[in-house]
């Protein structure tokens, strides 16, 4: 799980760096160093497309798109199900007690 979080964080950082950093650097070089604005625009567009494709591929095939079928995930899911079953059983007992209280109150009222 920890590895998946690390990979997702690196994926997000690379997409942000490429998608924002390269176009910003192109703009900076165009304004302050007289870099050709057509070349800067082409480089920026290619960087945006690359960042978008890295993001999409990372979401679909990477750690964000993987199904959680690990043993620890499965055990945790089974534990959650057992907890829910126990909670529902307790609620059924509470309902029985409340029905008994209701019946006693009806008898007292009459």
C-alpha angles and dihedrals in degrees: 000000000000091000091053091053091050092049092048091050092050090047092052092046093051092049091050093045094050096037097047106018101054096047090045091050090049091051091048093050091047094051102039105025102034094244114173107272094212092055090045091052092049092048091048093050092048090049091051091049091047092049091048093050092047089051094048094045090046092053096044101039103016133076093293092059099044118107115239100244098139121129093245091051091049092049091049090050091050090050091051091050091050090050091050091050091051091049092051091050090052090049090052089053090049090051090053091050092048091050090052090050090049091051092049091050091050090052092049091048093056 
